[in-house]
Amino acid sequence: MRVTTMRRIDRWVGVPVCAALTLVRKLKHEAEPNNPPSSIVFVKLAEQGSTVLAWSAISNAIDRVGGRDRVYFVVFEENRPVLDAVEWIARENILSIRTDNLFNLAVDVMRVVRSLRRVGVDAAIDLEFFSRSSAILSFLSGARRRVGFHAFSGEASYRGDLCTHRISFNPYLHTSQTFEILVHALDRSPRDLPAYGAHPPVPRALPAFCPTPDDLSAVRRLLDDAGCAGSAVVLLNANASDLVPLRRWPLDRYVELARRLLAKYPECRIVMTGAASERSAAERLVKEVGSRRCISLAGRTAFRHLLTLYTVSEVLVTNDSGPAHFASLTPIDVVTLFGPETPAAFGALSPRSHPLSAGIVCSPCLNAFNDRQSPCRNNLCMQALTVDQVFEEAARVYERRHIQTEVRSEK
């Protein structure tokens, strides 16, 4: 289903269901548990990039319950690949929901609820900001502790009163810190919240993705067949998910950026990446660049092979989207173009992350309080980022990597 359809369902179905379940909750007495949770489920339905930002929260939960076999994760089917690749959660504990049609959606929701009730999860952590569907799933999971964000003063979308631990959303914290705070809230009495007299947690270092020899062989073979053998590879991700199309940098600027990089660095190859749905668009960009040293691998790599491609490449230039976060699991340097959102909240957790933002008055315009939807139809914030700016940053990072490589080889 389209993103707009999912949002309409979340609103028109989610609001009355949240209201009804809130009444059910008020009619029954929920005793506050006095023992620590022995199992935890995370509910993060959309956005694979945000799943990477949840690493600190997931790691904290694993420490609390004594192993990843007692941690579960509910996610939309199309956003599952990152969890399968990084293996932070036991594969059998990842509960996915199909969204290709309403029937499969309903069937999978019931299956997930049954599964969670069967294992008897103690705590549900709702990682969505103000989604009704995630609040409903958390409530129906049967968990006696339910942690999530609450609109205390009507500053965000209504999602009922289904959480036992209601947290105020702080837009001035990085998302990784925000997610981990939800887990820390399990240590507090619901009566004391939303007051939270602790300092923000320091995000834990991301574990590195380690490709297998088979992964490396498959990706190197793919690059060799495309004429990239022995070349330095620069990746361009010219699209962003349909969730927030305002995040896209103009496509003609990616074409110009590719041409300038190829002209300055004769040893490099430009590789366009993207999902299978972006394959034809990426191939059109390659044709416009007009060089045999520019190719497209969009839609031609499994998710593990995409991470492996990052591992063997030099630089990735991307819109603010999932690939910026996936790449932070690898040694690649990432230049991320921000506009409707801010790197202060959504920047990739990597010392090799290089965010660019024009900083115009109306940016950022997307946040949790407006359901990350904007009335803007002309993303001047992205258009204000010039090819000169992006080229200079990409060139700086590329040349620094080569200097570091030469220094290491001399030693």
Buried (B, 14 or more C-beta within 10 A) or exposed (E): BEBEEBBEBBBEEBBEBBBEBBEEBEEEEEEEBEEEBEBBBBBBBBBBBBBBBBBBBBBBBBEBBEEBEBBBBBBBBBBBBBBEBBEBBBEEBBBBBBBEEEEBBEEBBEEBBEBBEEBEBBBBBBBBBBBBBBBBBBBBBBBBBBBBBBBEEEEBBBBBBBBBBBBBBBEEBBBBBBBBBBBBBBEBEBEEBBEBEEEBBEBBEBEEBEBEEEBBEBBBEBBEEBEBEEBBBBBBBBBBBEBBBBBBBBBEBBBBBBBBBBEEBEEBBBBBBBBEEBBEBBBBBBEBBEEEBBBBBBBBBEBBBBBBBBBBBBBBBBBBBBBBBBBBBBBBBBBBBBBBBBBBBBBBBBEBBBBBBBEBEEBBBBBBBBBBEBEBEEBEBBBBBEBEBBBEBBBBBBEEBBEEEEEEEEE
